[in-house]
Amino acid sequence: MYSIRRFAVRHSRFFEGFYRAFERMIIACDPLFSAIGYQRLERPFAFFERGVKGVLFDCKMCGQCVLSSSGMSCPMNCPKNLRNGPCGGVRPGGFCEVKPWMRCVWVEGWEGATRMRDGLERIRVVQPPVDRSLEGSSSWLRVAREKAAEARAGLRDSGDPGKLVIARAFRRARSFEPSSAPLAIEPAAALADQAVGERTSVYSAQTPAETGHKEKK
């Protein structure tokens, strides 16, 4: 998986063009998606996205994809989940201080950005913090829904004031990656409480036996 991840960074220019074409395609499918219902499409889209991006980018399905703004190197592969550049512990040769065998995802990202048409401009843009409630949801579907709605001038007033605050604060980031600071109201399928709990990085399922054992200690 790691070698494929690095392959994607080395060929970031190709994936940049592919992503642009794919984005145009899913936006054009908005009438069909609206007819079917974005609510119904959330789970199959998320499943397909996890499979494709998991293989190519070792994607963690944060739900707010910024691959086009990070040189096609997923920042969620950083042990610290840093979204805006490397920490101060990068080792000689560009290796991670937490995983010494792994190249820093932001060192890789910078190299990938140099190969992309707009990579160096995008990678300098400050990204908003991750909204953990969106983990596991489809950022592809969110981009399609939001950009199509924007084309219809339907997102001038969001039903969630908090989303508007984030969107305005990170306006430049949203111009590149709409899903990085979601504005549209999320479908219930993307925000099911049980599913979100199981997807978050801080969640760990415990059996009753394990819980009882810890309490005895």
C-alpha positions as CSV (number, residue, x, y, z in Angstrom):
1,M,0.0,0.0,0.0
2,Y,2.8,2.4,0.9
3,S,4.6,1.8,-2.4
4,I,1.3,2.5,-4.3
5,R,0.8,5.7,-2.3
6,R,4.2,6.9,-3.3
7,F,3.5,6.0,-6.9
8,A,0.4,8.2,-6.8
9,V,2.5,11.1,-5.6
10,R,5.1,10.6,-8.3
11,H,2.3,10.7,-10.9
12,S,0.4,13.5,-9.3
13,R,0.1,15.5,-12.5
14,F,-1.9,12.6,-14.1
15,F,-4.1,12.3,-11.1
16,E,-4.7,16.1,-11.0
17,G,-6.1,16.0,-14.6
18,F,-8.1,12.8,-13.8
19,Y,-9.6,14.4,-10.7
20,R,-10.7,17.5,-12.6
21,A,-12.3,15.4,-15.3
22,F,-14.0,13.2,-12.7
23,E,-15.3,16.2,-10.8
24,R,-16.9,17.7,-13.9
25,M,-18.5,14.3,-14.6
26,I,-20.1,13.9,-11.2
27,I,-21.3,17.5,-11.2
28,A,-22.9,16.9,-14.6
29,C,-24.7,13.9,-13.0
30,D,-26.4,16.2,-10.5
31,P,-29.9,15.9,-12.2
32,L,-29.7,12.1,-12.0
33,F,-28.3,12.1,-8.5
34,S,-31.1,14.5,-7.4
35,A,-33.7,12.3,-9.0
36,I,-32.4,9.2,-7.2
37,G,-31.7,11.1,-4.0
38,Y,-28.3,12.0,-2.5
39,Q,-29.5,10.3,0.7
40,R,-29.7,7.0,-1.1
41,L,-26.4,7.4,-2.9
42,E,-24.3,8.2,0.2
43,R,-23.5,4.7,1.3
44,P,-22.7,3.2,-2.1
45,F,-20.6,6.2,-3.1
46,A,-18.7,6.1,0.2
47,F,-18.1,2.4,-0.3
48,F,-16.8,2.9,-3.8
49,E,-14.7,5.9,-2.8
50,R,-13.1,4.0,0.0
51,G,-12.1,1.2,-2.3
52,V,-10.6,3.3,-5.0
53,K,-8.8,6.0,-2.9
54,G,-7.8,3.4,-0.3
55,V,-5.8,1.5,-2.9
56,L,-4.3,4.5,-4.6
57,F,-3.7,6.9,-1.7
58,D,-4.1,4.8,1.4
59,C,-7.2,7.1,2.1
60,K,-8.6,7.2,5.6
61,M,-12.0,8.6,4.5
62,C,-11.9,11.7,6.5
63,G,-14.8,13.0,4.4
64,Q,-13.0,16.3,3.6
65,C,-10.6,15.3,0.9
66,V,-7.7,17.7,0.1
67,L,-5.6,15.5,-2.2
68,S,-5.5,18.1,-4.9
69,S,-4.2,20.6,-2.4
70,S,-1.6,18.3,-0.8
71,G,0.3,17.0,-3.9
72,M,-1.8,13.8,-3.9
73,S,-0.3,12.8,-0.6
74,C,-3.1,12.2,1.9
75,P,-2.4,14.2,5.1
76,M,-4.5,11.8,7.2
77,N,-1.6,9.4,6.8
78,C,0.4,11.7,9.0
79,P,0.5,10.1,12.5
80,K,-0.4,13.5,13.9
81,N,-3.1,14.2,11.2
82,L,-1.5,17.5,10.3
83,R,-3.4,19.3,7.6
84,N,-1.1,22.3,7.0
85,G,2.4,21.2,6.5
86,P,5.0,19.1,8.5
87,C,5.8,19.2,12.1
88,G,9.2,20.2,13.5
89,G,10.3,16.6,13.9
90,V,11.0,15.6,10.2
91,R,14.1,13.5,10.2
92,P,17.1,13.8,7.8
93,G,16.0,12.6,4.3
94,G,12.4,13.7,4.9
95,F,11.4,10.8,7.2
96,C,8.7,10.9,9.8
97,E,9.7,11.1,13.5
98,V,6.9,8.8,14.6
99,K,7.3,6.2,11.9
100,P,11.0,6.4,11.0
101,W,10.6,4.1,8.0
102,M,8.0,6.3,6.4
103,R,8.7,9.5,4.4
104,C,6.8,12.5,5.9
105,V,3.5,12.8,4.0
106,W,4.1,16.6,3.6
107,V,7.6,16.1,2.2
108,E,6.0,13.7,-0.3
109,G,3.2,16.2,-0.8
110,W,5.5,19.0,-1.7
111,E,7.3,16.9,-4.2
112,G,3.9,15.9,-5.7
113,A,2.8,19.5,-5.8
114,T,5.9,20.5,-7.8
115,R,4.7,18.2,-10.6
116,M,1.1,19.5,-10.7
117,R,-0.1,22.4,-12.7
118,D,-1.5,24.4,-9.7
119,G,0.1,22.3,-7.0
120,L,2.4,24.9,-5.5
121,E,-0.4,27.4,-5.2
122,R,-2.8,25.0,-3.7
123,I,-0.4,23.5,-1.1
124,R,0.2,26.9,0.4
125,V,-3.5,27.5,1.1
126,V,-4.4,27.0,4.8
127,Q,-6.9,24.2,5.3
128,P,-9.7,24.1,7.9
129,P,-9.5,21.6,10.8
130,V,-11.0,18.2,10.2
131,D,-14.7,17.7,11.2
132,R,-14.6,14.3,12.7
133,S,-18.4,13.9,12.3
134,L,-17.9,13.5,8.6
135,E,-15.4,10.6,8.7
136,G,-16.4,7.8,6.4
137,S,-18.7,9.9,4.3
138,S,-18.2,10.6,0.6
139,S,-16.3,13.8,-0.3
140,W,-16.9,13.0,-4.0
141,L,-20.7,13.2,-3.5
142,R,-20.4,16.3,-1.3
143,V,-18.5,18.1,-4.1
144,A,-21.1,17.1,-6.6
145,R,-23.9,18.3,-4.4
146,E,-22.4,21.6,-3.4
147,K,-21.0,22.7,-6.8
148,A,-24.2,21.8,-8.5
149,A,-26.1,23.8,-5.9
150,E,-23.7,26.7,-6.2
151,A,-24.3,26.7,-9.9
152,R,-28.0,27.1,-9.2
153,A,-27.2,29.8,-6.6
154,G,-28.8,27.6,-3.9
155,L,-26.1,27.9,-1.2
156,R,-26.1,31.6,-0.5
157,D,-27.9,30.9,2.8
158,S,-26.9,27.7,4.6
159,G,-29.2,26.1,7.1
160,D,-26.1,25.7,9.4
161,P,-24.6,29.1,10.5
162,G,-21.4,27.3,11.7
163,K,-20.8,25.9,8.2
164,L,-21.0,29.4,6.8
165,V,-18.5,30.7,9.3
166,I,-16.0,28.0,8.3
167,A,-16.7,28.5,4.6
168,R,-16.0,32.2,4.8
169,A,-12.9,31.8,7.0
170,F,-11.4,29.3,4.6
171,R,-12.9,30.7,1.4
172,R,-9.7,30.2,-0.6
173,A,-9.4,26.6,0.5
174,R,-13.0,26.0,-0.5
175,S,-12.3,27.4,-4.0
176,F,-9.9,24.5,-4.5
177,E,-11.5,21.8,-2.4
178,P,-15.2,22.4,-1.5
179,S,-15.3,19.3,0.6
180,S,-12.6,20.5,2.9
181,A,-15.0,23.0,4.6
182,P,-18.4,21.5,3.9
183,L,-21.3,24.0,3.5
184,A,-24.2,21.9,2.4
185,I,-26.4,20.1,5.0
186,E,-25.2,16.6,5.3
187,P,-27.6,13.6,4.7
188,A,-28.4,11.4,7.6
189,A,-26.6,8.5,6.0
190,A,-23.3,10.4,6.3
191,L,-23.9,11.4,9.9
192,A,-25.5,8.3,11.6
193,D,-24.4,8.4,15.2
194,Q,-23.4,4.8,15.5
195,A,-21.5,4.8,12.2
196,V,-19.6,8.0,13.1
197,G,-18.5,6.6,16.5
198,E,-17.1,3.5,14.8
199,R,-15.3,5.5,12.2
200,T,-13.5,8.1,14.4
201,S,-9.9,7.6,15.1
202,V,-10.4,7.8,18.9
203,Y,-13.0,5.1,19.0
204,S,-12.1,1.6,20.1
205,A,-14.8,-1.0,20.6
206,Q,-14.6,-2.9,23.9
207,T,-16.3,-6.1,24.8
208,P,-18.1,-6.3,28.2
209,A,-15.4,-8.7,29.3
210,E,-12.6,-6.2,28.5
211,T,-14.5,-3.4,30.2
212,G,-15.0,-5.5,33.3
213,H,-11.4,-6.4,33.4
214,K,-10.3,-2.8,33.3
215,E,-12.7,-1.9,36.1
216,K,-11.3,-4.6,38.3
217,K,-7.8,-3.1,37.8
